[in-house]
Amino acid sequence: MSVMVCVAGDVMLDVLVLTQGPLKVDDDTPAAITLGAGGQAANVAAWVRALGGGARLYGPRTRDAVGMVIDGQLTARGISLYAEPQDARCGAVVSLVTSGTRSLASDPGDLEWIDDGLSDPSWLSGADWLHLSGYLLLRAPDPAVVIRASEAARRGGVRVAVDLASASMIETYGPRELWALVEKLGPSVVFGNEGEWDVVGVPPGSLPAEAVVKRGARGSSFVVGGVQTSLDVVPGPGVDAPGAGDALAAGYFVGGPEMAMLAAARCVAQIGAQPLA
């Protein structure tokens, strides 16, 4: 029986702009531009499906044309969508990829979707994991909503996972405040890159939960019961790094550390944060 993962967090329009060189000021720059579903939560759900697991997604949905495109792409991947569509502003992220580097500009959109529907037993029923995007934690108008969702999950035997998401946003939010929230969620595993772990100031090996430290080209470390196992990256082409952490989390849920590393390698070998169709 395949793993079922409930993912809660950001769903956005991903605008990917590829140019051969820098943008020309006050002039036109030739580019290849694609539009699609994005956001950390949507990316994790898409990779879970690509790796053979089941995925449910609770994130922002809008009734406008952009929202319809995003919903269509996600449902085409076999992702079950929760939360009701709203008359709201869709979030978007613009990624400029040029000369081997990527710059991002993000707009989270409206946040009315973060409500007590996250605790609804119907979307958590039968799941193995509830994965909470760090962007959800960092942007939730009322953190108690997310706490109630984690409590509902754990009451139903669903393990909770948290991704720390963004070092700069943690600094703005407050490292102590964020970590206090993470502790209240009672996670079974916490994901973060080295910068995020440094900002929260908590040694991964000190957690009662499992911890994953993403180290980019130097691989990842998986800490279980205070024992750290480090795995090198899987050899292969490195085309585009963003999204690799989302693929890694999905692989971890579906098949553990080894599949996590394989999924991350598959992601960096392509352009874009979601698996190629």
Protein Blocks (a to p, Z undefined) as FASTA:
>chain_A
ZZddddedddddddddddfbdcdehiacddddddddedjklmmmmmmmmnopacdddddd
dfbfklmmmmmmmmmnopacehjdddddddddddddeehiacddddebjaklpcfklmmm
klmgopabdcddfklmmmmmblmlmmmmmmmmmmnopacdddehiamlmmmnopklmmmm
mmmnopabdcddfklmmmnopafklpfbdcdddehjnopaddeehiacdddddedddfbl
ghjlmmmmmmmmmnojmlmmmmmmmmmmpgcjbdcZZ
